[in-house]
């Protein structure tokens, strides 16, 4: 693949990609392995919406990630696994070894009756088996649905049921820092509610005592023992579904965002190579969990497509101490480091003394993802981690976009702290005003949309195409609506200002207010809830819940603890509200709509100017909420 080498080159490539998108992407796609080339590069309309890239072509993603490297770099390390406990030894898998493991596990899946198009749920910690399971699914045309191992049993069963998975892959347990998570136990609870699941494969990671249901539950190590290490990659048509990944929106249950094979592959491969300016033989460390899209595109698929060495880190940034990331960088001579602003901000609170003892000289490029990065955190990262030598790529994208859309290109794009800067080739952003009119020119702000397809974009919401259309293509006709607000500065640089819908970004985790409200409402004393975000120094945004209760609450502290436990049980502990205020009522309009604008102001502590409250059904309720604000 051609790599963008200078800013001039970027401008030229960008121009070409806009004028002749099909020729541009056909050339990029030429560098992948196809058993049959496409009949057409792109067919699309955003009304249905229907988007097809490389229609008629046949390929296999796992072949592109593994097989094609065997001859040139079979003995090179593909994956380095760094355990939670630094005293345990790390593990590596070469491309050859990865090939063997993936083929074996693909054969296991086949033996259990998994066929092309079947859904396989992966609920695993950060261990190589997660990548092996994903690649094995891709090898046989099965659709993987990875569920982050921090989700609760009911979140897991909801996701399994929504896409009718027939297999669940999990592990006995995992340690994250000092905390043990009993994955199989959580899975067992979920499995009481999931009739579509025929088998559960369990990887013995920590030798924990667990219960195994005869016939249904099978040990990974037994299954792979006697199967062949050969499994030809199934050639699938370009638009064959590759994976489902659930993500939260403003309303309703999480959506199963569906990505298809060829477009996703081309986009993940191209953006990894260019955004990070990846160079042959480099070590890449993405700290995201495989349970999120960053883990899919830039921990597993993007790096492997490019024959890179990718690090999979099982632990957390603060265990055994707050120098852990830098120990990993030092130990494995990491060249490119990609993390979330929330991690940077949390490490910032410990000071910089730790850096004196770590050798970070291998680092060449730094990246951030998941939320806006404030200038202070940007400079801290740039100075202490990058020693003012490493460009920082602030990469803006979403689960739905499959890969990075707006970002500097490392070493190429002039940087501006807290700006995602410029669109990548093939990406056509537009800012729209509230009347749906595209705002032209610079120094403007609006709702961020994309007006032309790119290969990595999601094709549908699994099992609900109408919801896909409604959510992303109905707000502005002819545009993909991102849900983000955005400013374009005087030089045409983009700065993402945050969500304009009811989605809250807590530590880079995307959470729908509705989901949390539903969970809290299940508490027996709660009548109604409204959750809003508020600025939080480390998490970016924190969660503030206003709850109306039945009768008088004896002990509000007990109630708060119970509500938090409720949210942990229904969603996962990362979604627990930071603040819970018992209120006599909620500010509602005469038509019954909660005025979240007012609640957001109160949560921010900005009660001086609440704006117009005259349309409220009961303006007095605002005073009461203000007086009790936390
Ligand atoms: C939302 C998408 C993309 C992988 C991780 C999150 C926010 C993401 C940035 C950034 C400002 C960002 C947006 C977006 N976001 N990257 N560089 N600057 N905001 O994926 O869970 O689908 O969340 O994260 O609000 O819409 P996700």
Boltz pocket constraint, residues with backbone or C-beta under 6 A from the ligand:
constraints:
  - pocket:
      binder: B
      contacts: [[A, 247], [A, 292], [A, 293], [A, 294], [A, 368], [A, 369], [A, 370], [A, 371], [A, 372], [A, 373], [A, 394], [A, 395], [A, 396], [A, 397], [A, 398], [A, 399], [A, 400], [A, 406], [A, 420], [A, 482], [A, 483], [A, 484], [A, 496], [A, 498], [A, 499], [A, 505], [A, 508], [A, 509], [A, 510]]
      max_distance: 6.0
